[in-house]
């Protein structure tokens, strides 16, 4: 009986000592996917647009596919060359 009382007193003293540390810990439970991870629905990565695909149930493989980014449109760069070409001659007509 004395051992049980001493054990109970030790647990009580420990809970008073470590009470602040236990309260600092948190528990977070999320169900489902986040709407976006870091960049939003669309962003440019180099020359490609990255688009967000939301999570969905795969009917073919029967499992949950998490939301992810996929590579979309390629950014086109059009360069206009203003230099004079030396290999082309234009002759005047008389």
Backbone bond lengths (Angstrom), bond angles and torsions (degrees), N, CA, C in turn:
res aa  C-N    CA-C-N  psi(-1)  N-CA   C-N-CA  omega(-1)  CA-C   N-CA-C  phi
1 X - - - 1.441 - - 1.524 111.00 -
2 X 1.333 116.00 -39.92 1.459 120.44 179.56 1.528 111.24 -65.39
3 X 1.357 116.25 -35.64 1.451 120.07 179.28 1.527 110.72 -64.93
4 X 1.329 115.92 -39.30 1.459 119.57 179.48 1.522 111.00 -66.50
5 X 1.346 116.80 -39.95 1.459 120.15 178.70 1.532 110.99 -66.89
6 X 1.337 116.41 -40.84 1.461 119.84 177.85 1.532 111.20 -65.17
7 X 1.342 116.58 -40.29 1.455 120.82 177.40 1.531 110.79 -63.89
8 X 1.326 117.08 -42.96 1.459 121.67 178.42 1.534 110.61 -63.87
9 X 1.319 117.66 -40.67 1.462 121.57 178.19 1.527 110.41 -66.18
10 X 1.326 117.90 -38.91 1.464 121.69 178.76 1.529 110.50 -66.19
11 X 1.330 116.94 -40.38 1.467 120.46 177.96 1.521 110.14 -65.39
12 X 1.325 117.04 -41.32 1.467 120.89 178.05 1.517 111.86 -62.87
13 X 1.327 117.24 -43.69 1.464 121.02 179.28 1.529 110.75 -65.71
14 X 1.317 116.76 -39.26 1.464 120.46 179.27 1.525 110.71 -67.25
15 X 1.336 117.32 -37.40 1.460 119.27 180.00 1.525 110.76 -68.32
16 X 1.340 117.83 -31.97 1.461 119.91 176.22 1.524 111.11 -71.42
17 X 1.318 116.35 -35.51 1.458 121.21 -177.94 1.523 111.41 -73.36
18 X 1.324 117.16 -44.53 1.456 121.90 -175.26 1.522 112.51 -99.33
19 X 1.304 118.63 12.06 1.462 121.44 -178.74 1.518 113.35 -61.27
20 X 1.333 117.19 -40.38 1.464 120.71 -179.15 1.524 111.10 -67.48
21 X 1.315 117.85 -37.51 1.463 120.88 179.96 1.521 110.98 -68.54
22 X 1.298 117.21 -36.16 1.463 120.28 -179.71 1.518 109.96 -70.77
23 X 1.311 117.98 -36.11 1.450 120.83 -179.97 1.525 111.61 -69.85
24 X 1.327 117.66 -26.25 1.457 120.90 179.96 1.529 111.69 -72.30
25 X 1.317 117.91 -26.15 1.460 121.21 179.70 1.522 108.86 -73.06
26 X 1.322 116.17 149.16 1.461 120.49 179.80 1.510 110.81 -133.26
27 X 1.295 114.33 160.70 1.454 121.21 178.38 1.516 107.43 -129.12
28 X 1.310 116.00 127.77 1.456 121.16 -179.30 1.523 108.63 -128.38
29 X 1.308 116.21 125.47 1.466 121.37 178.48 1.516 107.42 -118.80
30 X 1.333 116.53 121.94 1.454 121.65 178.65 1.521 108.85 -115.76
31 X 1.303 115.50 134.34 1.459 120.74 178.33 1.521 107.58 -111.97
32 X 1.320 116.56 125.93 1.454 120.67 179.99 1.506 111.86 96.51
33 X 1.313 115.40 -175.85 1.457 122.27 -178.80 1.515 110.43 -93.46
34 X 1.312 114.54 156.81 1.454 119.77 170.57 1.519 107.64 -74.97
35 X 1.325 118.16 150.30 1.462 117.81 178.85 1.523 112.26 -65.32
36 X 1.331 118.59 -38.79 1.462 122.59 175.21 1.510 106.46 -146.51
37 X 1.304 116.72 158.23 1.448 118.97 179.61 1.518 111.93 -92.91
38 X 1.322 119.48 -68.19 1.456 118.65 -175.27 1.516 113.86 -127.49
39 X 1.300 118.67 -29.34 1.456 120.43 -167.71 1.523 114.83 -108.62
40 X 1.301 119.00 -9.87 1.453 119.72 -174.40 1.523 110.48 96.41
41 X 1.319 116.93 -167.27 1.466 120.85 -174.01 1.530 112.64 -69.74
42 X 1.330 117.25 -36.00 1.468 120.93 -178.99 1.512 109.53 -142.82
43 X 1.320 116.39 145.87 1.452 121.79 172.89 1.518 108.42 -157.07
44 X 1.317 116.20 161.79 1.461 121.29 179.66 1.519 109.40 -99.28
45 X 1.325 115.62 129.24 1.459 122.28 175.82 1.521 106.91 -120.14
46 X 1.315 115.78 100.44 1.465 119.09 -175.13 1.513 109.47 67.97
47 X 1.316 117.05 -123.52 1.458 121.75 179.96 1.519 113.04 -96.78
48 X 1.323 119.00 5.53 1.456 121.16 -176.91 1.518 111.71 -119.06
49 X 1.329 114.88 143.33 1.452 120.90 175.12 1.525 107.94 -87.08
50 X 1.325 116.39 128.63 1.456 121.11 177.77 1.520 108.05 -99.76
51 X 1.335 116.76 129.18 1.462 122.00 -176.82 1.524 109.76 -118.83
52 X 1.321 116.02 141.30 1.458 122.65 -179.25 1.528 110.40 -81.80
53 X 1.328 116.13 130.96 1.456 122.57 173.49 1.524 106.35 -112.22
54 X 1.348 119.00 118.24 1.463 120.18 -177.41 1.528 111.79 -66.16
55 X 1.324 115.30 160.28 1.456 120.12 177.18 1.522 111.16 -64.45
56 X 1.326 116.27 148.73 1.464 120.47 -178.66 1.529 109.89 -156.10
57 X 1.319 115.14 162.51 1.451 121.87 178.04 1.517 108.81 -86.47
58 X 1.326 117.13 124.94 1.456 121.83 179.44 1.522 108.63 -83.82
59 X 1.305 116.14 114.20 1.468 120.11 179.44 1.527 111.20 -71.90
60 X 1.335 116.75 -28.80 1.460 119.76 -176.56 1.525 111.75 -74.73
61 X 1.336 116.92 -45.42 1.463 120.58 -176.97 1.520 112.92 -101.88
62 X 1.328 117.66 -4.04 1.464 123.24 177.37 1.525 113.31 55.88
63 X 1.336 115.64 54.49 1.457 121.15 174.69 1.520 108.72 -152.48
64 X 1.328 116.72 166.75 1.452 122.28 179.93 1.523 109.93 -84.57
65 X 1.314 116.13 128.63 1.461 122.26 175.81 1.524 106.30 -101.82
66 X 1.324 117.35 117.24 1.462 121.70 -178.80 1.526 110.60 -68.60
67 X 1.316 115.71 155.14 1.453 120.26 175.81 1.518 110.39 -61.38
68 X 1.324 116.20 144.21 1.459 120.24 -177.61 1.528 109.58 -156.24
69 X 1.312 115.85 166.12 1.450 121.97 176.47 1.521 109.52 -93.52
70 X 1.340 116.42 139.82 1.462 121.62 174.83 1.524 108.66 -122.60
71 X 1.313 115.67 152.07 1.457 120.77 -179.96 1.520 108.91 -78.22
72 X 1.318 115.80 129.90 1.464 121.08 -177.22 1.508 111.82 -113.78
73 X 1.314 115.26 -126.38 1.452 123.16 -173.13 1.526 112.43 -64.81
74 X 1.320 115.05 143.17 1.461 121.71 176.58 1.519 108.40 -90.40
75 X 1.325 116.63 132.57 1.458 121.03 179.31 1.518 108.70 -76.85
76 X 1.318 115.93 126.80 1.453 121.07 -179.00 1.524 109.56 -92.79
77 X 1.311 115.90 133.74 1.462 121.42 176.44 1.523 107.59 -114.28
78 X 1.294 115.85 117.04 1.464 120.45 177.54 1.514 107.95 -104.86
79 X 1.320 115.10 122.19 1.455 120.28 -179.78 1.523 108.99 -109.98
80 X 1.308 116.38 129.76 1.453 121.54 177.19 1.529 107.82 -100.25
81 X 1.307 115.43 125.29 1.457 120.49 -177.02 1.525 109.29 -93.65
82 X 1.323 117.43 112.34 1.463 122.34 -178.77 1.524 112.73 -93.69
83 X 1.285 118.06 0.83 1.462 119.64 -178.60 1.529 110.84 -73.22
84 X 1.316 115.18 152.67 1.462 121.16 178.04 1.515 108.40 -86.93
85 X 1.322 114.98 128.31 1.464 119.05 179.79 1.518 109.10 -82.62
86 X 1.308 116.40 131.07 1.474 120.92 -179.24 1.517 112.26 -88.76
87 X 1.318 118.35 -14.48 1.475 119.43 -177.38 1.536 111.98 -87.74
88 X 1.327 118.44 -3.80 1.462 121.44 -178.94 1.528 107.81 -112.83
89 X 1.354 116.61 128.38 1.462 121.21 178.10 1.510 109.04 -114.96
90 X 1.283 113.61 138.88 1.459 119.52 174.26 1.526 107.00 -114.07
91 X 1.303 115.66 119.64 1.480 120.41 -179.52 1.506 108.87 -99.50
92 X 1.319 114.72 143.66 1.451 119.52 178.79 1.522 109.83 -78.07
93 X 1.320 115.96 146.84 1.463 121.50 175.98 1.531 109.37 -93.33
94 X 1.318 116.23 148.92 1.459 119.97 178.47 1.470 112.11 -98.27
